[in-house]
Amino acid sequence: MVEAPSARSALVASSVLRGGQVAAAAEVAAGGKAAAPKKGAALTDVADKPLPTRLRLTVAAGEASDASLVEVHPDTLEALGLSGGDCVLVRGPKMRRTAAIVNGDAKLAVGEARLSATALHNVKLAEGGELMLETVAPALA
């Protein structure tokens, strides 16, 4: 007759299967201190500071050259980790939103964004209003 494994042996087996816990326990036993990984950090960029995914901007005077374009200062693009031609989400008051293509314009001040009349109407904004510019994660095919 074969006996069922005990609960303790199942726990020991599961800790061995998890991989890194055995090495961390050995390091602690050797006198070292195990470092806990940061929450949300990728393995490849542990030392890098994560970029923000959204910024609050003020609507600048004038209109963008295209209906689907949002123009911001190049430093704002860099702060979000974007480049010209990337897709962003523009949020206005009461969480109204519209998708747009972002482009850099050095004539704008840092912290300002210029939208088309159509985009301003979609998110119910006017000159001087505040908007939230969010990055959009690319869809994996």
N, C-alpha and C positions, 0 to 999 in steps of 0.2 A: 504494500500500500504506500502511495506517495503522499507525503505531508505537504500541505499548503504552506507557502513561505510566510514567515511572520511579518508583522507590520514594520518592525525595526529593520529587517533585512531588505524590505522593499524601499525604505527611506535611504538606506546606505547605497543601494544600487542606483537610485534616482540621483543622488548627489554626485556619484561617479559619472553618470551619463551627462550631466550638465556641463562638464568640461572645466571651466575656469575656477570653480569653487575649490577643487582639490588643490590646484596650484596656489591659490590664495591662502588656503588653510596651511599648506606646507611653509609658505613664506612667513605667516604669522607665528608658526611654531618655531621657525628658525630665528625669531627675534625681530623680524621686519614688520612694518606696518602696511597692511593691505590698503591700497587706495581705491575708494569707491568710484566707479565711473559716474560722470556727470549725466544727469537726466537730459535726454534729448540730443546728446552729442554723438556725432558719427565717429567711427573708429579712425577715419583718415584725417580728420581735422580737429583733433582734440584740443590743440593749442590755439586754434583760431577762434575769434569772437564771432558769434553768429550775427548775420546781418538782419536788420529789422525787416518785417514783411509789409509794414504800412507806415505812412507818414501823414500828418495833418498839415494841409497846405491852405493858402488863401487864394481865392480866385483873382487873377490879375485883369487889368483893363484890356479891352480888345478881344478879338476872336482868333481862334486857330485857323490855319490855312485850309484844313480839311475837316469834314464833319465828324470823322472817327478818330481825330488826333487830339492828344493832350500834350501841350508843350510845357516843359519844366526846365529849370537850370541844370546844366550837366553835373554839378555837385550833388543834386538831388538824385539823379540817376545813379551816380556812384554810391550814394548812401544806401540805396535800396538794392544795389547789386544788379542793376538793369543796364541795358544798352538800347540805343535807338532802335525802334521797330518791335520791341517787346510788348506783349499784351498786359494791360493792367485793368483793374476794376476801380471805378470812380464812385465813391459813396457820398451822398449828400445827406441832408437832414431827413429824419424818419426812415433811415436805412434805404432810401431810394438809391438805385445803382445803375450803372451802365458800363459796358466794356469799351475800351479804347486802346489805341496804339500810342505808346509814349515816344516822344522825341525831345532831344535836347535843344535849348535855345539860350545862348549866353546873354541875350539882352534882358532876360527876366531876372529878377532878384531871387536869391536862395529863399525857399519857403513859399514861392508863388507858382501858380499853374494857370495856363491859359487854355480854355476850352472853346469849342464852337458853340454857336447859339443853340443848335440842336441838342448837344450834350448838356448844356446848362439847363435847358427846358426839361430834359429827361430826369435830371436829378433835383430839379426845383432849386436852382442856385442863381445868384446874381453876383455882379462884381463886388468884391470885398467879403463874400461869404466864405465859410470854411468847408473844405471837402477832405475826404480821406482817400488817399491813393494807396491801393493795395496791389501787391504782386500776385500774379496768377501762376500757379504751378503748371508746368507743361503736362499734357495728357500723355500717358504711356500707351503706345499702340500694342 
